[in-house]
Amino acid sequence: MKRPESYSLWRWFCLRIFSLAIGSIVLIALCMWLRYVFLNWWVLKQMPLVTRQEFLYLREHPNVNAGRFNQLVDIWYGQSYSDPSITSTDLGLLGILVIVVTPMMVTLGLRAARPLSKQFSHLAKAAKAVTDGHFDVSATQEKQAPQELLELTHDFNAMTRQLARYDKELRTSHVALAHELRSPLTAAMGRLQGMLDGVFPSDPKQLTMVMNQLQHLNRLVEDLHFLSLVDANQLLLHQENVALYALLQEKILWLQPQFDQLQFHVENHVPPSLTLHVDALRLGQLFTILLENALRYAADGKKITVDAIETSQNWQLSFRDYGQGVSDAFLPQIFQKFTRADDSRARHSGGSGLGLSIAKAIAEAHGGSLTAENHPQGGLQLLLLLPK
């Protein structure tokens, strides 16, 4: 549907003011002209035929007999017709027209400005609702409002949608965060209380179990701190030329004991010569997250392959596992904080639901992107796009 034409605020005002000014002048001039036309028609109709012929001739040739012409004017039009004083009929009519036309033009002007007033009212009402905490409101757009005001309303509505989304995510995150923090903390406190009460012996095994919970809690806090830096646009990257094959191979070797334990195989097809200007620490963190994600949730597939494809402006790295994948309904939510699919992202697997959120943030900090899709032949495929 074609959007109706709208004008800039300056042009909007100029068109209406100019139209009202010209309209007032034209209306007054028309009324004066009609008054003359009607009076002239009426007088000529009342004149005898001979007198009318004489008058029309003298009006065309007043120098023939100016006295007789003025006499006929005074007789049939009245002496006030040619009265030059300020109280003449023409000036009086002009004053009456000004008095009548001015309120009419003011009324039309107010009516013309109504779209502007209504649009501001819609914005004020919506802004008041947002102030009261109702972020899901939107301001109605008046079709005849100026272009700047329509764009302002459009941006305002986009802002409220963003605020509503952030508010929903914040509320969800608070609930999930409370649960994630409570679980390891409760486990550690319960184990320590058991040792204090003599239920559990105070030996290295019990202390190791407590330490594991505290380490899990510490990692969760570090992940949250990382995401807070991203949200505040305070994440600093130390970029340098890095060989991606060697960086990925390093992370594979670091996780090799876990791969061997589950008989999980990783195929690194990244070209050894591929070098990009990236932050090695952060990109290595991203690689680790994607590898651990496959190890944790797709271990039944026994394999993950990493391929690299060059495009005109980017390199695309594909991390494909051969597990059960995720439902299509879950794909749009896969990068949200504390989100897990019911069938594969279970809390007992050890994940906090922040890993993929962190990986996506790292990719975007490098000017790239991270997306997910179910591979046509099965399994989940994560596509990392990095600029050259």
C-alpha positions in Angstrom: 0.0 0.0 0.0 1.4 3.4 -1.0 2.1 5.7 1.9 0.1 9.0 1.6 2.2 12.0 0.7 3.3 14.1 3.7 5.1 17.4 3.9 7.9 18.8 6.0 6.8 20.9 9.0 8.0 24.1 7.5 6.2 23.4 4.2 3.2 22.2 6.1 2.9 25.6 7.9 3.7 27.7 4.9 1.1 26.0 2.7 -1.6 26.5 5.2 -0.7 30.1 6.1 -0.3 31.0 2.4 -3.6 29.4 1.5 -5.4 31.3 4.3 -3.9 34.6 3.3 -4.6 34.2 -0.4 -8.1 32.8 0.4 -8.9 35.9 2.5 -7.9 38.3 -0.2 -9.7 36.4 -3.0 -12.9 36.1 -0.9 -12.9 39.9 -0.1 -12.1 40.8 -3.7 -14.8 38.4 -5.0 -17.4 39.9 -2.7 -16.5 43.4 -3.8 -16.7 42.4 -7.4 -20.0 40.7 -7.0 -21.4 43.7 -5.2 -20.4 45.9 -8.1 -21.8 43.5 -10.7 -25.1 43.1 -9.0 -25.6 46.9 -8.4 -24.7 47.7 -12.0 -27.1 45.0 -13.3 -29.9 46.3 -11.1 -29.4 49.9 -12.0 -29.2 49.2 -15.8 -32.4 47.2 -15.5 -34.2 50.1 -13.9 -33.1 52.6 -16.5 -35.4 53.5 -19.5 -34.1 52.2 -22.7 -33.2 55.6 -24.1 -31.5 56.6 -20.9 -29.6 53.3 -20.7 -28.3 53.7 -24.2 -27.2 57.3 -23.5 -25.5 56.1 -20.2 -23.7 53.2 -21.9 -22.4 55.5 -24.6 -21.2 58.2 -22.2 -19.5 55.5 -20.0 -17.5 54.4 -23.1 -16.8 58.1 -24.1 -17.0 60.2 -20.9 -15.2 63.2 -22.5 -18.1 63.8 -24.8 -20.2 65.2 -22.0 -18.7 64.6 -18.5 -21.3 66.7 -16.8 -24.2 64.7 -18.2 -22.4 61.4 -17.3 -21.9 62.4 -13.7 -25.5 63.6 -13.5 -26.8 60.2 -14.6 -24.5 58.5 -12.1 -25.8 60.6 -9.3 -29.4 60.1 -10.3 -29.3 56.3 -10.8 -26.5 55.1 -8.6 -26.8 57.7 -5.9 -24.5 60.6 -4.9 -22.8 58.4 -2.3 -21.5 56.1 -5.1 -18.8 58.6 -6.0 -18.2 59.9 -2.4 -14.4 59.8 -1.7 -14.8 60.0 2.1 -13.9 57.2 4.4 -17.5 56.6 5.1 -18.2 55.6 1.5 -20.2 52.5 0.8 -17.3 50.6 -0.7 -15.1 51.2 2.3 -17.9 50.3 4.6 -18.5 47.1 2.8 -14.8 46.3 2.9 -14.9 46.8 6.7 -17.8 44.4 7.0 -16.1 41.8 4.9 -13.0 42.0 7.0 -15.0 41.6 10.2 -16.9 38.6 8.7 -13.9 36.9 6.9 -11.4 37.2 9.8 -13.3 34.8 12.1 -14.0 32.5 9.2 -10.3 32.3 8.3 -9.4 31.8 12.0 -11.8 28.9 12.2 -10.4 27.4 9.0 -6.9 27.9 10.3 -7.7 26.1 13.5 -9.3 23.3 11.6 -6.2 23.0 9.3 -4.0 22.8 12.4 -6.1 20.1 14.0 -4.0 17.2 12.6 -0.9 18.8 14.2 -2.7 19.2 17.5 -4.1 15.7 17.5 -0.7 14.1 16.7 0.9 15.9 19.6 -2.0 14.8 21.8 -1.5 11.2 20.8 2.3 11.5 21.5 1.7 13.1 24.9 -0.8 10.5 25.9 1.5 7.7 24.9 4.5 9.3 26.6 2.4 9.6 29.8 1.6 5.9 29.6 5.3 5.1 29.1 6.1 7.3 32.2 3.7 5.2 34.2 5.5 2.0 33.1 3.2 0.8 30.3 5.8 0.2 27.6 3.5 -1.7 25.2 1.6 1.5 24.1 1.9 3.1 20.7 0.8 6.5 19.4 -1.7 6.8 16.7 -0.5 8.4 13.4 -2.6 11.2 11.9 -2.4 10.9 8.1 -2.5 14.6 7.5 0.2 15.5 10.0 3.6 16.9 8.8 6.3 14.5 7.7 8.7 15.2 10.7 5.9 14.6 13.1 4.9 11.3 11.4 8.6 10.2 11.5 8.8 11.2 15.2 5.7 9.1 16.0 7.1 6.2 14.0 10.4 6.3 15.9 8.5 6.8 19.2 6.5 3.6 18.5 9.6 1.7 17.6 11.2 2.9 20.9 8.2 1.7 23.0 8.4 -1.7 21.3 12.1 -1.9 22.2 11.3 -0.8 25.7 8.6 -3.4 26.0 11.0 -6.1 24.7 13.7 -5.0 27.1 11.3 -4.9 30.0 10.1 -8.4 29.2 13.7 -9.7 28.9 14.6 -8.0 32.1 11.8 -9.5 34.1 12.5 -12.9 32.6 16.2 -12.6 33.3 15.6 -11.6 36.9 13.6 -14.7 37.5 16.1 -17.0 35.7 19.0 -15.2 37.4 17.6 -15.8 40.8 17.2 -19.5 40.1 20.6 -19.8 38.6 22.3 -18.1 41.5 20.2 -19.9 44.1 20.9 -23.4 42.8 24.8 -23.6 43.3 24.6 -21.3 46.4 22.0 -23.5 48.1 24.0 -26.7 47.2 27.3 -25.3 48.6 25.6 -24.0 51.7 23.8 -27.2 52.3 27.0 -29.2 51.9 28.9 -26.9 54.3 26.1 -27.1 56.8 26.1 -30.8 56.6 29.8 -30.9 57.3 29.3 -28.5 60.3 26.6 -30.7 61.6 28.7 -33.9 61.2 26.4 -35.3 58.5 29.2 -35.2 56.0 32.9 -35.7 56.8 35.2 -32.7 56.3 37.4 -34.4 53.7 38.8 -33.3 50.3 36.0 -35.0 48.5 33.3 -33.0 50.2 35.3 -29.8 49.9 35.8 -30.4 46.2 32.0 -30.7 45.8 31.6 -27.4 47.5 34.3 -25.9 45.4 32.6 -27.1 42.2 29.5 -25.3 43.1 31.4 -22.1 43.9 33.3 -22.3 40.6 30.0 -22.7 38.8 28.7 -19.6 40.7 31.8 -17.7 39.9 31.6 -18.5 36.2 27.9 -17.4 36.1 28.9 -14.1 37.7 31.7 -13.6 35.1 29.3 -14.4 32.3 26.8 -11.8 33.6 29.6 -9.2 34.0 30.6 -9.9 30.4 27.1 -9.4 29.1 26.7 -6.2 31.2 29.8 -4.8 29.5 28.3 -5.6 26.1 25.0 -4.0 27.0 26.8 -0.9 28.2 28.9 -0.8 25.0 32.1 -1.1 27.1 33.5 -4.3 25.7 37.0 -3.6 24.5 38.7 -5.7 21.8 42.4 -6.1 21.4 42.5 -7.1 17.7 45.5 -8.5 15.8 46.1 -10.8 12.9 45.2 -14.3 14.1 45.3 -17.6 12.2 41.8 -19.0 12.8 42.8 -22.7 12.1 45.5 -22.6 14.9 43.2 -20.8 17.3 40.4 -23.3 16.8 42.8 -26.3 17.0 44.1 -25.0 20.3 40.5 -24.9 21.7 39.9 -28.4 20.3 43.0 -29.8 22.0 42.0 -28.1 25.3 38.7 -30.0 25.2 40.1 -33.2 23.8 39.9 -35.2 27.1 36.1 -34.5 27.2 35.8 -35.4 23.5 37.7 -38.6 24.1 35.6 -39.5 27.1 32.4 -39.3 25.0 34.1 -40.7 21.8 33.3 -37.3 20.2 35.1 -36.3 17.0 35.8 -32.8 15.7 36.7 -32.1 12.1 38.5 -28.8 11.6 38.2 -27.8 7.9 39.3 -24.2 8.3 42.1 -23.3 5.9 45.4 -23.1 7.7 46.2 -19.9 5.8 43.1 -18.1 6.9 44.1 -15.0 9.0 41.7 -12.3 10.2 42.1 -9.2 12.3 40.3 -10.3 15.6 40.6 -10.5 19.3 42.2 -13.9 19.9 41.0 -14.1 23.5 37.4 -13.3 22.8 37.2 -15.3 19.5 38.8 -18.3 21.3 36.1 -17.9 24.0 33.5 -18.0 21.2 35.0 -21.1 19.7 35.0 -22.8 23.1 31.4 -22.0 23.7 30.3 -23.4 20.4 32.4 -26.6 20.9 31.1 -27.1 24.5 27.6 -26.4 23.3 27.9 -29.3 20.8 29.6 -31.5 23.3 26.9 -30.9 25.9 23.8 -31.1 23.8 24.7 -33.1 20.7 27.0 -35.7 22.1 24.8 -38.4 20.6 25.8 -37.3 17.2 29.4 -38.1 18.0 30.8 -35.5 15.6 31.0 -31.8 14.8 32.4 -30.3 11.6 33.8 -26.8 11.2 33.9 -25.4 7.6 34.9 -22.0 6.3 33.4 -20.4 3.2 34.7 -17.1 1.7 32.2 -14.5 0.4 32.9 -11.1 -1.2 33.3 -9.3 2.1 33.2 -11.9 4.8 34.3 -15.4 6.0 31.5 -17.7 7.2 32.4 -20.4 9.6 29.9 -23.2 10.0 29.8 -25.3 13.2 27.5 -28.3 12.4 26.7 -31.0 14.9 24.9 -34.3 14.2 22.7 -34.4 17.2 18.9 -34.0 17.5 18.9 -30.3 16.7 16.2 -28.0 18.2 12.6 -27.3 17.3 11.9 -24.6 14.7 9.9 -22.7 17.3 12.9 -22.5 19.6 15.4 -21.2 16.9 14.4 -17.5 17.3 15.0 -17.7 21.1 18.2 -19.7 21.0 20.5 -16.7 21.7 18.4 -15.2 24.5 19.8 -15.2 28.0 18.9 -18.2 30.3 17.1 -19.9 27.4 17.2 -23.6 26.8 15.1 -25.9 24.6 13.0 -28.2 26.7 14.1 -31.3 24.8 17.9 -30.6 24.8 18.8 -27.7 27.0 18.4 -29.1 30.5 19.9 -27.6 33.6 21.4 -30.9 34.7 23.7 -30.7 31.7 25.6 -27.9 33.5 24.9 -25.0 31.2 23.6 -21.7 32.5 21.8 -20.6 29.3 24.3 -17.7 28.8 26.9 -19.3 26.5 25.2 -18.6 23.1 24.3 -15.1 24.2 27.9 -14.4 24.9 29.0 -16.0 21.6 26.6 -13.8 19.7 27.8 -10.7 21.5 31.4 -11.5 20.7 30.6 -12.0 17.0 28.7 -8.7 16.8 31.5 -6.9 18.7 33.8 -8.0 15.8 31.3 -6.5 13.2 29.9 -10.0 12.3 27.0 -12.1 13.3 26.1 -15.5 14.7 22.9 -17.3 13.5 21.5 -20.8 14.1 19.5 -23.1 11.8 18.6 -26.8 11.7 20.7 -28.5 9.0 18.5 -30.2 6.3 20.3 -33.5 7.0 19.9 -33.3 10.7 21.6 -31.5 13.6 22.1 -27.9 14.6 24.3 -25.6 12.5 25.7 -22.3 13.9 26.9 -19.8 11.3 29.6 -17.4 12.3 30.1 -14.5 10.0 33.3 -12.4 10.3 34.4 -9.5 8.1 37.7 -9.8 6.2 
